[in-house]
Amino acid sequence: MDILALILLIIGGLNWGLVGLFDFNLVSFIFGSMSIISRIIYTLVSLGAIWSITFFFREHILSRYQLKESSR
């Protein structure tokens, strides 16, 4: 699941980079502006971003656990 979330974030990041640099939306170009497929892709990218937020908490929990273990 983590790999899939990262792939989706890369796709979204590249698309936003194209929008920012060249005013070119690749997803809209390929699938049409706000077509059902475009909306699905945007939704999947946002779900990948939401899932990726958990990376911060996992790292925090792991580092806290490792600190407790090393102090024993």
Secondary structure, DSSP 4 states (H G I P E B T S, - for coil): -HHHHHHHHHHHHHHHHHHHHHS--HHHHHH-TT-HHHHHHHHHHHHHHHHHHHHHHHHHHHHHHHHHHHT-
